[in-house]
Amino acid sequence: MDLKDKSILVLGATSSIARALAEELAKQGAHVHVAGRNLTEIERIANDLSVRYQQQSTAHSFQAADFKSHETLLNQVESKNGKHGLDGLVVAFGELGDQIEAQSEFEQAKSIIDSNFTGAVSILTHAANHFEKQGHGFIIGIASVAGDRGRQSNYIYGSAKGAFALFLQGLRNRLCKSGVQVITVKPGFVDTKMTYGRQGMFLVASPEAVAQDIVKALKANKQVVYTPWFWQWIMLIIKTIPEPIFMKMKM
Ligand SMILES: NC(=O)c1ccc[n+]([C@@H]2O[C@H](COP(=O)([O-])OP(=O)(O)OC[C@H]3O[C@@H](n4cnc5c(N)ncnc54)[C@H](OP(=O)(O)O)[C@@H]3O)[C@@H](O)[C@H]2O)c1
C-alpha cells in the first residue's frame, strides 16, 4: 500500500505508540489527523506533524466513552479534510487501569472496558460503515497479548482487549469483500507511560519499533501482527498450558 496522500485519523494520539506511529505514517507522505482527550496536547502534536512532515494535520477532541460524539467526529475530520476524505483509522486509545480496584469497584472495571472495548466498538461501527460504503480504507486496532489468555493480574484489561481482538476479527471477515483492510496489533510489553514503573516486565520494546512493525504489516496487507514478532511464539506456549496447571500459576 502506498501511503502517500492517504488521510489517516489516529485516536488516542497522545499515546507513545500512537505518536511514533503517526510519525512513521507522516514520513511516508500520509496526512495524519490526531484526536484525544487532552486537546492542548493533541493540538501540539498536530502542529508538530504539520511542520516537520509538511502535511495537513488537524486536531480533534475524542473521549472513548462519549459514544454520542463519535459519528460527529468522523464527519468533522472528513469535512475539514476536503477532497482527501478519510482512508484509515487507528484505534490506539486504551487504559490499563487498576486490576485490584476493579475487582471490587465496578465503576473502575467499566472504565477499563469502555476505554479498551466499548469505545472502540462505538467509533468503529461508524468508521466501518463509512469505509464499506466508500469501498476502500483500513482500520488498525491496537489490542494486546494480554487478550490472549486471562490472568489474575490483569483479567479486566485482558478481557476487554480479547473482546476487542474478536470484534476486529469479525469486522475483517465482514469488510474484506469491500476492499477494507482490518489489522489487529498485539504488542507485548512496550516502554510507555502505561507501563512506567511496573514490576515484572521483560523483553520490553520501544514505541518506535512497534510503530515500524505496524506500518510494515499495513503495507504487507497482514491481518494480525504480534509485535515484537517473538510474542506470537511466547503466547502460543502460554495458550497451550492446560487449564488445570495454568489456574495454579501466579501470573
Ligand atoms: N505499553 C504496553 O506495554 C502495551 C502493551 C500492549 C498493548 N498496549 C496498547 O497500546 C495502546 C497505546 O498505549 P501506550 O502503551 O502508548 O500507552 P499510553 O501512552 O498510556 O496511551 C494510552 C492512550 O489512550 C488514551 N486514553 C485512555 N483512556 C481513554 C479514554 N477513556 N478516552 C480517550 N482516550 C483515552 C490516553 O489518553 P491520555 O494521554 O489523555 O491519558 C493515551 O492517548 C493502548 O491501547 C494499550 O492498551 C500497550
The ligand as a Gaussian input file, in Angstrom:
#p B3LYP/6-31G(d) Opt

LIG

0 1
 N        2.535000      -0.258000      26.742000
 C        2.321000      -1.559000      26.598000
 O        3.100000      -2.402000      27.124000
 C        1.163000      -2.062000      25.776000
 C        1.088000      -3.426000      25.505000
 C        0.026000      -3.917000      24.745000
 C       -0.926000      -3.045000      24.259000
 N       -0.843000      -1.701000      24.535000
 C       -1.900000      -0.832000      23.999000
 O       -1.316000       0.135000      23.158000
 C       -2.171000       1.291000      23.092000
 C       -1.332000       2.535000      23.322000
 O       -0.893000       2.549000      24.683000
 P        0.501000       3.113000      25.200000
 O        1.285000       1.983000      25.713000
 O        1.104000       4.000000      24.158000
 O        0.026000       3.879000      26.485000
 P       -0.292000       5.394000      26.819000
 O        0.865000       6.238000      26.430000
 O       -0.759000       5.360000      28.233000
 O       -1.520000       5.728000      25.859000
 C       -2.851000       5.445000      26.146000
 C       -3.693000       6.381000      25.299000
 O       -5.076000       6.109000      25.481000
 C       -5.735000       7.333000      25.809000
 N       -6.917000       7.040000      26.583000
 C       -7.013000       6.259000      27.708000
 N       -8.293000       6.218000      28.107000
 C       -9.011000       6.981000      27.239000
 C      -10.385000       7.344000      27.129000
 N      -11.301000       6.907000      28.013000
 N      -10.763000       8.147000      26.096000
 C       -9.873000       8.601000      25.211000
 N       -8.559000       8.309000      25.258000
 C       -8.141000       7.500000      26.258000
 C       -4.680000       8.129000      26.563000
 O       -5.037000       9.496000      26.624000
 P       -4.332000      10.498000      27.721000
 O       -2.947000      10.803000      27.197000
 O       -5.245000      11.656000      27.722000
 O       -4.268000       9.730000      29.021000
 C       -3.483000       7.861000      25.666000
 O       -3.569000       8.626000      24.483000
 C       -3.245000       1.081000      24.162000
 O       -4.426000       0.621000      23.544000
 C       -2.651000      -0.028000      25.035000
 O       -3.647000      -0.766000      25.686000
 C        0.190000      -1.200000      25.273000

